Amino acid sequence: MNAATGELRKLEIIEKIEEWREHFVAWQKDHAVNGSGDLPKSYPWVKNKRAPFAPARRALPMLNLALISSAGAYIDGTAPFDTAATEGDFSFREIPSQIDAEDLRFSARGYEAAAVENDSNSQLPLERLFEFESNGIIGQLNPVFWSCCGFIPNAARLVEELVPPLIERVRRYEVQAALLIPASRLCHQSVSLLARALEAVNIPSMMLAVDKEVVTSVRPPRAALYDGKFGSVAGLPNFPEHQRRVLDEALRLIEPMDQPGLRQLVVTLESQVEESRGER
């Protein structure tokens, strides 16, 4: 058992995990997840009452920021994620942040891939974050980012199998904060659990969100909610200014937040006004 596993076992990433596991096993006997990634309405979503919280110890322009994506990104020519796995794929990929967009592919499950295939920054905003690094909004973007396929119905196995090795890798890079971006509705649960695990080991996080119901149930420590779309949670494709506004507003919430919570972004209203004026 490694240090990360031992530390996380003391923490409740899923509160009453054995009770949740029993509900999931019972649900699984009578329901199947279809290939399109649709979940029956009876799926037992994780419900947490509290959230771990790690105060930011550095200002945004001084920290090493990690990016964690659940859109299923992988390097062209390597093995894709298993999008047919009934309980989900519990692996992750560690990918150089300087990779060219044309060298990435996406194992999309639970979301439409059109936006990310048209503009990878709509889910994996590497270009925007390097812009933020160059203009001093963040200290630096970590040299690698982490990718998983967040359509994982078995949340207990996610916590037990995916979380510990991922946390170990993040800590090895001395990450000082993490930006987490889900792609689908179920990704919102998976990514919320990843955020809880990060803050349980004292790494501040910020999760983008477009599904209030799921994040309210799972309770990530910090979430920035706006009226966006699955498959383009980091901002509309081929609309760099929209992406910048979503990311900038969300990241600037990391430092001032002094307790767990969900914050509503105002970027959507501003962008709609611009678009109506033909300023997009």
C-alpha angles and dihedrals in degrees: 000000000000125000094258092053092048093048094047093049088067091057133072106236084158111026111228090005095178091054090050090048091054091051091049094049091049091047092047093058091064103031138058130201109231125223094257091064097248116151123211113247089245093066109133103240116203113260120200127177099197138030133213114240134200117191115227110257097191135042116256094253090057104047137094105237122204125204120215118185130186095193093104098250117176136163116270109257095028128096115289123223117273104255092177097060109121096217096031138263110286097193128099136200128228107211131181110255091220092063118131115249092234089062093061129088129184132224096208118196125162094010138066110259097206096099098046092045089052095045119003090199089074088075105007105038099189094140092051093048093049087052088053089050093051094049095044101250089124128022094233142326110246111256092243132035129205125236132190137163099251097197093106115147093182100071093173092060090046089058093045102039110023103031103058098052091041092051090048091055093046091051092048089062091052092237112189098194137001135217112208123196123189123200107196137028093263088045086064088064094044094047092045088057091049090051091050090052093050094051091044087065092044101262110132115227142190121203123197112219140185098172112072096181095059098044091046089055099043096035111213110198095246125015131171110206128197138157096269135133136257109256094031102050093142092058140296116310116261090008103106095173092056090049091049092051094049093048097040095050093045096046093048088061094064097080103041096046109101099178138025115285153131118254126197115226120218096204094101094062092049093049093048090054091050092048092050088054092050092248096125 
